[in-house]
């Protein structure tokens, strides 16, 4: 869990709150690129070796 509100998650991933809601409801399918950004922002994306993790450490 990232501790972000839906609005914060949307903004940090480069989309809007209402648009994020359409993805969450299943009305629209997000692109693979947006899914990767959402995962990265939320802290659930796997890190590449040497990439900084959400807590600032390196993987």
Secondary structure, 3 states (H helix, E strand, C coil): CCCCCHHHHHHHHCCCHHHHHHHHHCCCCCCHHHHHHHHHHHCCCCCCCCCECCCCCEC
